[in-house]
């Protein structure tokens, strides 16, 4: 079985910046639970103080991003496998919200505006 390795965070960030995107790195290596991961996402994307620290609030913040500049925002999730191995259900839930938000902000999405969100998984 051939497994393609994930690109490293630096390469992904360089590629994103080259196309004019804003990069945000989520270091998941230290977060093996849902709450820690939500907090790390909030820090990476500078969520406002009203972030409710649950999956619904995560979706609401991810599909708003009005406190960030217009344009593409790339969230690079380094070490996602830590949560995936420690708490697979939480990993799937968080990953699902990230995917849903990415679709909602895409061109033609239900919350499309001057900001888009791209989520990528990376190795260190």
C-alpha positions in Angstrom: 0.0 0.0 0.0 1.4 3.4 -1.0 0.7 6.3 1.4 1.4 9.7 0.1 3.0 11.8 2.8 1.4 15.1 3.8 3.3 18.2 2.7 5.1 20.1 5.4 3.7 23.2 6.9 6.4 25.5 5.6 5.8 24.4 2.0 2.1 24.9 2.3 2.5 28.3 3.9 4.9 29.4 1.2 2.5 28.2 -1.5 -0.4 30.0 0.1 1.5 33.3 0.6 2.8 33.1 -3.1 -0.9 33.3 -4.2 -1.6 36.1 -1.8 -3.4 34.2 0.9 -3.2 34.8 4.6 -1.8 31.8 6.5 -2.8 30.6 9.9 -1.0 27.6 11.5 -2.8 25.3 14.0 -0.2 23.2 15.9 -2.3 20.2 16.8 0.7 18.2 18.2 -0.1 19.4 21.7 -3.9 18.9 21.5 -5.3 15.4 21.9 -8.9 16.5 22.9 -11.7 18.4 21.3 -11.6 21.4 23.6 -7.9 21.9 23.3 -8.2 21.7 19.5 -11.1 24.2 19.4 -9.0 26.6 21.5 -6.0 26.2 19.2 -8.1 26.9 16.2 -9.5 30.0 18.0 -5.9 31.2 18.7 -4.7 30.5 15.1 -7.6 32.5 13.6 -7.7 35.2 16.3 -11.4 34.4 17.1 -13.2 37.1 19.0 -13.8 36.8 22.7 -17.5 35.7 22.1 -16.3 32.3 20.7 -18.4 29.7 22.5 -15.9 26.8 22.5 -18.2 24.3 20.9 -18.7 22.9 17.4 -21.7 25.2 16.5 -19.7 28.3 17.6 -16.7 27.0 15.6 -18.8 26.9 12.5 -20.2 30.3 13.2 -16.8 31.9 13.6 -15.3 30.0 10.6 -18.0 31.2 8.3 -17.8 34.8 9.5 -14.1 35.8 9.8 -15.2 39.5 9.6 -12.4 40.4 12.0 -9.8 39.2 9.5 -8.8 41.0 6.2 -10.6 40.1 3.0 -9.1 37.4 0.8 -8.2 33.7 1.2 -7.3 32.4 4.6 -5.5 29.1 4.8 -5.6 27.2 8.0 -2.7 24.7 8.1 -3.4 22.0 10.7 -0.1 20.5 11.7 -0.3 17.3 13.7 -4.0 16.5 13.2 -3.1 12.8 13.7 -2.6 13.5 17.4 -6.4 14.2 17.8 -7.3 11.5 15.3 -5.5 8.8 17.2 -6.5 10.0 20.7 -10.1 10.8 20.1 -11.3 9.7 16.6 -14.9 10.9 17.1 -13.7 14.4 18.0 -11.3 14.5 15.1 -14.1 13.6 12.7 -16.4 16.2 14.2 -13.9 19.0 14.0 -12.8 17.9 10.6 -16.4 17.9 9.4 -17.0 21.4 10.7 -13.8 22.7 9.0 -14.9 21.1 5.7 -18.5 22.5 6.0 -17.2 26.0 6.7 -14.7 25.8 3.8 -17.7 24.9 1.5 -19.9 27.6 2.9 -17.3 30.3 2.2 -16.4 29.0 -1.3 -17.7 30.9 -4.3 -21.4 30.1 -4.6 -21.5 28.9 -1.0 -24.2 29.9 1.4 -22.0 32.3 3.3 -19.7 33.5 0.5 -18.3 37.0 0.9 -14.9 38.6 0.5 -13.2 35.9 2.5 -12.6 32.3 1.7 -11.2 29.5 3.9 -8.9 26.7 2.8 -8.0 24.0 5.3 -5.0 21.8 4.8 -3.5 19.0 6.9 0.3 19.1 7.1 3.3 17.4 8.7 5.8 19.5 10.7 
